[in-house]
Amino acid sequence: MLSSADKLGLVDALCATAEAMGSTLSATAAAMIANDLELYDVGTLIDALQACRREVAGKLSLQAILQRIEVKDGRPGRDEAWAIALASNDEFDTVVMTDEIQLALNAARPVLDVGDKIGARMAFLSAYDRFVTGARTNAQAVNWHISLGFDAGRRVAAINKAAELQRIPQERAQLLIADMSHEPVTEDGRAIAGLLTGTVAKPSANVAQKLRELKQAMHLQNTKRKLVEAHRRRRQRRDLNERVIKHLAAVEELQKRGAS
C-alpha cells in the first residue's frame, strides 16, 4: 500500500504523464486515480505509467493503467487456467497453480465430479474471472503453490518447469527436489511424505481422502488470512484518503488564490 508521500508523488507522476501524452490532468482527477491505485507498489505503477506513455495514443486513463498492470501480474489466461485445473485431477500428476485456479476448481468440482466437463468448464471460468477480478481489485500479488502428485518423475518435471517459467523461485525448486531423496517405508508413507518421496505410490482410499482434506484445510486457512489482510488495507486506505483529500484541497485553494 502506498504511503502518504508515495501517493502525493503518484499524483505528480500522473499529471506529468498526462502532459507527456499531450493532455492535462487536474490535481483532483489525479487524486481520484491515485486513490484507485494506492494498493499497488511504486515499482508496478512506474512501469505501468511508462508503458502508457509508450503505447497509448489517446489520453491517460485509469483503465489504460490497470490494463498494463494486469498484463504483468503473472496470472494465466482463462484457457490455460482451465488446463491446469484439469491436470490437477490426476492424483499422480504434480501441478503448480494459483490461488484463483484452486478456488475456481473448488467451485466447479461438484459439476466435474459427475462427469460434465462442459458444465464444469463454464462454472470454472465464471468463478475464475470473479476471483481474478477480486484479486486484481485488491492489488493482490499472484501466488503460485504446488499440488504434489504421487509420481516422482512428474514431480521433478513440474517443479523444474515452474521454475523455468518463474512461477516459483529457483532456490525453492532446488530445495523441493533435494528433499525427494528420502524413502518412506510403506505405500501410505510415500503418499503422506509428499514432498519427500522419490517413488510412485498410490495411497489407500482412506489416506487419499485425508490428504485431500489436508490440502483443502491449508487452502482455507490461507484464504482467511488474505481476507483479514484485505480488511486491514481497506481501513488504512480510508484513513489515508482523508489526509490526502485535505492536502489536495489546500493545494487547489492556493492555486485559485494565485490565479486571482
N, C-alpha and C positions, 0 to 999 in steps of 0.2 A: 504494500500500500504506500502511496506517495506521501512524503512528509509535507508540512506546510510550505517549506521552502521549495521543494520539488514541484509542488502544484503551482506555485506562483511562477516558477521557471517554465513550466509547461504552457501556461497562459502566454508568456512572452514568445515561446517557440512556435505556438500555434499561429499567433499574429504574424510572426516573421515568415513562417512557411506560406501562409496565405498570400502575403505580399510578394514572395518569391514566385508564386504561381500566378501572379497577375491580378490579384483581387485584394480586398481589405476585410478584416475581421475585427469587430468591436471587442472591447475588453469583456463586456457582458456575455457575448456569444462565445468567446474563447473560454470564459469561466464555466459556462454550461457544458462545453465539450470536455473540459478538464475534469469536471465532476464525473462524467460518464467514463472517463479513462483512468480514474485515480487508483483502481485496483491493480493496474499493470505496473511492471517495474520500469525504471527510467530507460534502461537499455532497449527494451522492447519498443517503447514509444519513440525513441530516437530513430531506430531502424524503420519503423512504420512511416514516420514523417519524411524521412529521406526517400523511401520508396514512393510516397505520394508525389514528391517533387519531381521524381524521375519518370513516373508512369502516368499520372493523372493529367489529362488535358484540360479539364474544366476547373471549377472552383474546389477548394479544400472542403471536405465534409466529414462528418463523423463516420458515415458509412464507409467512405474510402479508407479511412484509417483502420477501422475494425476489420475490413476485408484483408488488409495486408498483415494485420496481427494474426488473423485466423489461418492464413496460408502457412505461417511458420510455427504454428503451435504444436505440430507433431502428431496430431490426431489423424488416423486413417480415414479415408472416404467411406461412404456407406457400403459399397460393394466389397471393399477389402475387409471392412469390419465384419460383415456377414460371413465371409470366407473364414476369417479367424475364429469366429464363434462356432461355425460348423466343425472346424478341425478339433475344437476342444471336446467334442462329443466322444472322440476316440480316447478311451482311458489309457491307452498305450502311447498316445502322442503327447508331446510337450508343446505347449502353446504359450506365447508371450502376448498378452492382451492388455488393453487399457481398462481403467475402472468403468468407463462408459460402455464398453463392449460387454463386460461382465454383468452390469446392471440390466442392459437391454436383453441379454441372453436369459437372465433370470425371469424377465417379464414374458419372454416368448417360450419359455420352457414347457409350460402346460400344453401348448399347441404342438410343439415339436415332439413331445413325448408320445402323442397319439399318432404320429407319422405324417402330419400335414405340413410338409416343408414349405409349400406356397404360403399358407396362412401364417406359419411361423416366421417366414421371411418378412411378411408385411408387418407383423407385430413387432419384430425385432427392429426394423428400420424406423418405424414410428417412434418406438421407445428410444432408440439410439439418437435420432435427431433431437428429441426432447432433452436427453441427458447431456448431449454435447452443447446444445444451446445454453442450458443452465450453467454448465461448467465455464463456458466462454463468457457468459454474462458476469459471473463472479470472478473472472480472470484466474481460474484455477489452472495451474500448470498440468500438462499431461503426465499421468503416472502409469508406467508400464510395469506389470507384475507377471510373474512366471507361474503357470499352472503345469506342474510336473506330471508327466506320464510315467508308465512303468517300463517302457523300452529305453534302455540306457543309451543305445546308439542314437535314437531320435532326440533324447535329451541334449546330448552334446551338440548335435547338428543345430537344433533350435536355439540353443544358448549362443552358439557361435554366430548364427545368422542375426540374432537380435543385437549382438554387439557390433557386427558389421554395419547394421542399419542405424546404429547409435540410439537404440531404444533402451538399452541398459549399458552402464559403464563397462569398459573393457576389464577393469580390475575386478568388478563383481562377477563377470562371466568366468574369469580365470579361477576365482575362489570357488565358485559353484562346481566347475569341472574338476578341480583338485579334490574337492570333498567327496567326489564319487568313488574314491578308491576303497572305501570301507565296504566290507562284505557281510551283510546280515545273515543270520543263520537260517531262518525259515522263510517260506514264501510270504507269509503275512509280515514278517520282519522286514523283508525287502520293500514291500509296499509302504509300510509305515515310515521307513527310513527316508523314502522320497529323495531328498537331496543327496543322500549318502550312498545309495545303491549303485552298483555297476552291472547289474544283470537284469534281464527281462523277468518280471514276476507278476503273476496275477493274484490279487488278494482274495480271501474268502468273501462271500457276499456280505457278511456282517462287517468285516473290516473295511470293505469298499464303501459301504454306507457311512461308516464312521468318518472315513477320510473326506467324503463329500460334505458331511455335516461340519467338519472342522474347517474346510475351505470357506463354506458359507458363513460360519461364525466369524472368521477372521475378516471377511469382506464386510460384514455388517458392522463390526467394530470400527473399521476404517471409515465407513460411510458416516457413522455417528460422529466421529472425530471431525470430519470435514464440515458437517452441519454446524457443530459448535463453533468452529473457526469462522465460518461464513457469518454467523450471528455476531460474533465479536467484531468482525470487519465492518459490518453494517453500522454498528453502534459507533465505532471510531469514525466512520465516514460522516455520520450526521454531525458529530462534534466539529470535525474539520471543515465541513461545508459552511457552518455558521461563521467560523473565523474568517474563511476566505471571502465570503459574501460581504462581510463588514469591511474588509480591507479593500475590495474592489469598489464598493460604494464610495469609500473615501477617495480613492483614486479618481473615479469619474467626477466626483464633486469638484476636485481640484482642477480637473481638465476643463470643466464647464466655466469655472471662475477665470481660468487663464484665457479661455476663448472670448469671454466677455470683457 
